[in-house]
Amino acid sequence: MKKTLVLVVDRDDDFGVKGNVDTPVIGVEECSVAATSLGISDPEDSDINALFAAINIYKEIKEEGNNEVEVALIGGNVKVGHRSDAAIVDELEEVLKVVSPDRVILVGDGAEDEYVYPIISSRIPIDSVKKVYVKQAPGLEGTVYILSKILEDPAKRRRFLAPVGGLIVLITLFYLIPPFMSFAGEGIPLSDVTTPFVVFLIGMFILLYSYNASDWLTKWKNKWVSRIRSGSITVSFTLISILFLLAGLIVGYFSLGEVYIPSLFRGFLWFVSNALWLMIFALLIYQVGDLMDMYMSTKKIKLSFIIGSINIVALGLIVTGGLDILLANFGMGITNSALFALELIAGVSLAVLSALLHRHMKGAIEAADSTRDADADVA
């Protein structure tokens, strides 16, 4: 009589991660303990039903008078993909070596287990495949329930929702950008952009939800509440930087009425050109606040703050030079080629200085570490 193996495959290793079960698990008693362990930690996990269904099939075959049957559980890896499939292959070979079955009945919850069916069938014949569904969640209501449970997992949200949100945003941008780029003084009818803009917002919401933006905002809020309560100097500098940022936006906005602007693109260039340095000062003030706060608390100054500030000024000079060249070509700004060259050269020079400073200080730190290690060896 051929020996049958009733096999459950847990591709994302819920039994190991949630139930602390070491796979592979072989034997009806051992599988019962494994199902109970996962059931206690997460009663709503569908893998529990799959394993209990396998135990039920095992008992049915036993009742039919066939004692040549065994039940087993194998697991993959929480990072579903090549790692989990490799782990499944290793555990499958271990089970086949111990049980030596002639055929397999594969039991799964119908989620991702189908991906491993070819792996199993390449090593042993599969006589039957059983998918287990929860009776308490039928129809549309059950589907919504299952989806809601899947979306509670941050890893699954990033894996399945983030590409969808990104695709929606990318597609809607193709519909939003041309009308704004062809903008003239008479404006754009709202009916031309309302629908794609709403869809764009939906895509952004999906992206933010998939990357758990709400948790990030909560941490950010708690961080600033803590700073305010402790009287951190960063708060004052941040308020000053916000004022500079708002001043930049206001200056940029009012500058749009100073010249004739034939297109949205040129208006954007003019706006950025007038608002840029106030925004850069806002960022530098915030950097200084962080620097002073760190010095007051640790009596140390991080080199990265200084290099970062130099890079900000360098980038501002390079962007200013590029904007001035573009605006001059459009007949909207100064046409002093020497000034353009000076801005670009100064920006590039500061960027090179920043890189050299970073390299020099990095080398000095590594040399100090080497000297310290050598002294320790001598001692």
HUZIDA-V74851 format. One record per residue. N is the residue number from 0. RES is the residue in one small letter. PHI is phi in radians with two decimals (* if undefined). OMEGA is omega in whole degrees, -180 to 180 (none if undefined). D_CENTER is the distance of its C-alpha to the mean C-alpha in whole Angstrom. Layout:
BEGIN
n->(N	N)
res->(RES	RES)
phi->(PHI	PHI)
omega->(OMEGA	OMEGA)
d_center->(D_CENTER	D_CENTER)
END
This chain:
BEGIN
n->(0	1	2	3	4	5	6	7	8	9	10	11	12	13	14	15	16	17	18	19	20	21	22	23	24	25	26	27	28	29	30	31	32	33	34	35	36	37	38	39	40	41	42	43	44	45	46	47	48	49	50	51	52	53	54	55	56	57	58	59	60	61	62	63	64	65	66	67	68	69	70	71	72	73	74	75	76	77	78	79	80	81	82	83	84	85	86	87	88	89	90	91	92	93	94	95	96	97	98	99	100	101	102	103	104	105	106	107	108	109	110	111	112	113	114	115	116	117	118	119	120	121	122	123	124	125	126	127	128	129	130	131	132	133	134	135	136	137	138	139	140	141	142	143	144	145	146	147	148	149	150	151	152	153	154	155	156	157	158	159	160	161	162	163	164	165	166	167	168	169	170	171	172	173	174	175	176	177	178	179	180	181	182	183	184	185	186	187	188	189	190	191	192	193	194	195	196	197	198	199	200	201	202	203	204	205	206	207	208	209	210	211	212	213	214	215	216	217	218	219	220	221	222	223	224	225	226	227	228	229	230	231	232	233	234	235	236	237	238	239	240	241	242	243	244	245	246	247	248	249	250	251	252	253	254	255	256	257	258	259	260	261	262	263	264	265	266	267	268	269	270	271	272	273	274	275	276	277	278	279	280	281	282	283	284	285	286	287	288	289	290	291	292	293	294	295	296	297	298	299	300	301	302	303	304	305	306	307	308	309	310	311	312	313	314	315	316	317	318	319	320	321	322	323	324	325	326	327	328	329	330	331	332	333	334	335	336	337	338	339	340	341	342	343	344	345	346	347	348	349	350	351	352	353	354	355	356	357	358	359	360	361	362	363	364	365	366	367	368	369	370	371	372	373	374	375	376	377	378)
res->(m	k	k	t	l	v	l	v	v	d	r	d	d	d	f	g	v	k	g	n	v	d	t	p	v	i	g	v	e	e	c	s	v	a	a	t	s	l	g	i	s	d	p	e	d	s	d	i	n	a	l	f	a	a	i	n	i	y	k	e	i	k	e	e	g	n	n	e	v	e	v	a	l	i	g	g	n	v	k	v	g	h	r	s	d	a	a	i	v	d	e	l	e	e	v	l	k	v	v	s	p	d	r	v	i	l	v	g	d	g	a	e	d	e	y	v	y	p	i	i	s	s	r	i	p	i	d	s	v	k	k	v	y	v	k	q	a	p	g	l	e	g	t	v	y	i	l	s	k	i	l	e	d	p	a	k	r	r	r	f	l	a	p	v	g	g	l	i	v	l	i	t	l	f	y	l	i	p	p	f	m	s	f	a	g	e	g	i	p	l	s	d	v	t	t	p	f	v	v	f	l	i	g	m	f	i	l	l	y	s	y	n	a	s	d	w	l	t	k	w	k	n	k	w	v	s	r	i	r	s	g	s	i	t	v	s	f	t	l	i	s	i	l	f	l	l	a	g	l	i	v	g	y	f	s	l	g	e	v	y	i	p	s	l	f	r	g	f	l	w	f	v	s	n	a	l	w	l	m	i	f	a	l	l	i	y	q	v	g	d	l	m	d	m	y	m	s	t	k	k	i	k	l	s	f	i	i	g	s	i	n	i	v	a	l	g	l	i	v	t	g	g	l	d	i	l	l	a	n	f	g	m	g	i	t	n	s	a	l	f	a	l	e	l	i	a	g	v	s	l	a	v	l	s	a	l	l	h	r	h	m	k	g	a	i	e	a	a	d	s	t	r	d	a	d	a	d	v	a)
phi->(*	-1.25	-1.54	-1.92	-1.98	-1.60	-2.07	-1.98	-1.98	-1.87	-1.11	-1.65	1.00	-1.14	-1.09	-1.34	-1.28	-1.59	-1.75	0.96	-1.71	-1.51	-1.72	-1.32	-2.02	-2.16	1.96	-1.18	-1.16	-1.13	-1.17	-1.10	-1.12	-1.10	-1.09	-1.15	-1.08	-1.22	-1.09	-1.23	-1.38	-2.59	-1.11	-1.66	-1.26	-1.24	-1.12	-1.08	-1.10	-1.10	-1.21	-1.12	-1.13	-1.12	-1.09	-1.11	-1.11	-0.99	-1.18	-1.09	-1.13	-1.06	-1.16	-1.37	1.65	-1.73	-1.54	-1.50	-2.58	-2.56	-2.11	-2.62	-2.21	-2.18	-2.21	-1.86	-2.51	-1.06	-1.51	-1.12	2.62	-1.16	-1.15	-1.16	-1.16	-1.13	-1.13	-1.12	-1.07	-1.05	-1.25	-1.11	-1.09	-1.13	-1.16	-1.10	-1.18	-1.36	-1.52	0.93	-1.43	-1.73	-2.69	-2.26	-1.88	-1.65	-2.12	-2.60	-1.61	1.40	-1.49	-2.10	-1.18	-1.09	-1.15	-1.71	-0.99	-1.08	-1.12	-1.18	-1.17	-1.30	-1.99	-2.75	-1.10	-1.75	-1.48	-2.73	-2.22	-2.10	-1.78	-1.88	-2.11	-1.41	-1.18	-1.28	-2.31	-1.49	1.13	-1.13	-1.06	-1.14	-1.09	-1.07	-1.11	-1.10	-1.08	-1.10	-1.22	-1.12	-1.27	-1.31	-1.52	-1.00	-1.13	-1.21	-1.08	-1.12	-1.30	-1.78	-1.53	-1.00	-1.07	-1.14	-1.09	-1.09	-1.15	-1.10	-1.08	-1.11	-1.15	-1.17	-1.10	-1.14	-1.56	-1.56	-1.15	-1.00	-1.07	-1.27	-1.19	-1.63	-1.10	-2.17	-1.04	-1.34	1.58	-2.06	-1.09	-1.03	-1.11	-1.36	-2.16	-1.08	-1.10	-1.11	-1.20	-1.12	-1.13	-1.06	-1.11	-1.09	-1.08	-1.14	-1.08	-1.09	-1.09	-1.12	-1.18	-1.17	-1.73	1.02	-1.11	-1.10	-1.15	-1.09	-1.13	-1.12	-1.10	-1.11	-1.11	-1.10	-1.09	-1.31	-1.09	-1.11	-1.14	-1.12	-1.16	-1.50	1.26	-1.11	-1.18	-1.04	-1.09	-1.09	-1.16	-1.14	-1.10	-1.12	-1.15	-1.13	-1.08	-1.12	-1.10	-1.12	-1.09	-1.08	-1.11	-1.17	-1.07	-1.09	-1.17	-1.23	-1.20	-1.14	-1.53	-1.47	-2.32	-1.39	-2.05	-1.44	-2.61	-1.12	-1.07	-1.18	-1.11	-1.11	-1.07	-1.14	-1.06	-1.12	-1.05	-1.47	-1.68	-1.01	-1.28	-1.13	-1.20	-1.14	-1.07	-1.06	-1.18	-1.15	-1.11	-1.09	-1.08	-1.11	-1.07	-1.08	-1.10	-1.19	-1.11	-1.18	-1.16	-1.19	-1.60	-2.09	1.05	-2.28	-2.13	-1.38	-1.08	-1.07	-1.15	-1.16	-1.09	-1.09	-1.15	-1.07	-1.12	-1.10	-1.13	-1.07	-1.10	-1.07	-1.14	-1.14	-1.13	-1.06	-1.06	-1.12	-1.12	-1.09	-1.13	-1.11	-1.14	-1.12	-1.15	-1.53	1.25	-2.06	-2.59	-1.21	-2.16	-1.61	-1.11	-1.11	-1.17	-1.05	-1.12	-1.11	-1.08	-1.17	-1.12	-1.10	-1.11	-1.14	-1.11	-1.12	-1.12	-1.14	-1.04	-1.09	-1.12	-1.14	-1.10	-1.09	-1.16	-1.13	-1.19	-1.11	-1.13	-1.14	-1.14	-1.12	-1.14	-1.12	-1.10	-1.12	-1.12	-1.11	-1.12	-1.12	-1.10	-1.16	-1.12	-1.12	-1.11)
omega->(-179	180	-176	175	173	-168	174	-180	178	-170	-178	172	175	179	-180	-175	-175	-174	-179	180	176	178	2	176	-177	178	-175	180	-180	178	177	178	180	179	179	180	178	180	179	-176	180	-175	-175	-179	-176	179	178	-179	179	-179	177	177	178	177	178	177	178	-179	178	179	177	-179	177	177	180	180	180	-178	178	179	-176	177	174	-178	179	-177	-179	174	-174	-179	-176	179	-178	-180	177	178	179	179	-180	-178	177	180	177	179	-180	180	-178	-173	-176	-179	175	-179	-176	166	-174	-179	180	180	175	-177	-178	-173	-179	-180	-177	179	179	179	-180	-175	179	-177	179	-179	176	-179	-175	176	179	175	-176	176	-178	-177	-177	-178	-179	170	-175	-180	179	179	178	-180	-179	179	180	179	178	-176	175	-180	-178	-179	179	177	180	-176	-173	-174	-176	177	179	179	178	179	179	180	-178	-179	-178	177	178	178	-177	-174	-177	179	180	179	-180	-177	174	-175	-177	175	-178	176	-179	-178	-178	-173	-175	-177	178	179	177	178	177	178	177	178	178	178	179	179	-179	180	-177	179	172	-177	-179	178	178	179	179	178	179	179	180	179	-178	174	178	179	-180	-179	-179	179	-179	179	179	-178	-180	-180	178	178	178	-180	177	177	177	179	178	178	177	179	-180	179	178	-179	-178	178	180	179	-177	-177	175	-177	-176	-178	180	-179	179	177	178	178	-180	179	-178	-179	-178	-176	-167	-170	173	177	178	176	178	180	179	178	177	178	180	178	177	-179	-179	179	179	-179	-179	-177	-175	-176	179	177	180	178	-177	178	-179	180	179	179	177	179	179	179	179	179	178	179	180	179	178	178	179	179	180	178	180	-179	177	178	178	-180	-175	-177	178	-177	-179	-177	180	179	178	-179	-180	179	-179	-179	180	179	180	-180	178	178	178	178	179	180	179	179	178	-179	-179	-178	177	178	180	179	179	179	179	178	-180	179	179	178	180	177	180	178	179	179	none)
d_center->(52	49	46	43	40	38	34	31	28	25	22	19	22	22	25	24	21	23	26	27	29	30	30	32	34	37	40	40	41	38	36	37	36	32	32	33	31	28	30	30	27	25	28	26	25	26	27	29	31	31	32	35	36	36	39	41	41	42	45	46	47	48	51	52	53	51	50	48	45	42	39	35	32	29	26	23	19	16	14	16	17	20	20	20	23	25	25	27	29	30	31	32	35	36	36	38	40	41	42	43	43	44	42	39	38	34	33	29	27	27	23	22	25	26	24	26	30	31	30	32	35	35	36	39	40	38	41	39	35	35	32	32	31	31	35	34	31	33	32	30	30	28	26	24	25	23	20	20	19	17	15	15	13	9	9	11	9	6	9	11	11	8	11	13	12	12	15	17	16	17	20	21	21	24	26	25	26	29	31	30	31	34	35	38	40	41	37	35	36	34	34	33	29	29	28	25	24	24	22	19	19	18	15	14	14	12	9	10	10	8	5	8	10	13	13	12	15	17	16	17	20	21	21	23	26	26	27	29	31	32	33	31	32	28	29	32	30	27	30	32	29	28	32	32	28	30	33	32	30	34	36	34	34	38	38	38	41	43	43	43	39	40	36	33	32	34	34	30	32	34	32	30	33	35	32	30	32	32	28	28	31	28	26	28	30	26	26	30	29	26	29	32	30	29	32	34	32	32	35	33	31	28	29	25	26	29	28	25	28	30	27	26	30	30	27	29	32	31	29	33	35	33	33	37	37	36	38	41	41	40	43	41	42	44	45	45	44	45	43	40	40	41	37	36	37	37	33	33	35	33	30	32	34	30	29	33	33	29	31	34	33	30	33	35	33	33	37	37	35	37	40	39	39	42	44	42	44	47	47)
END
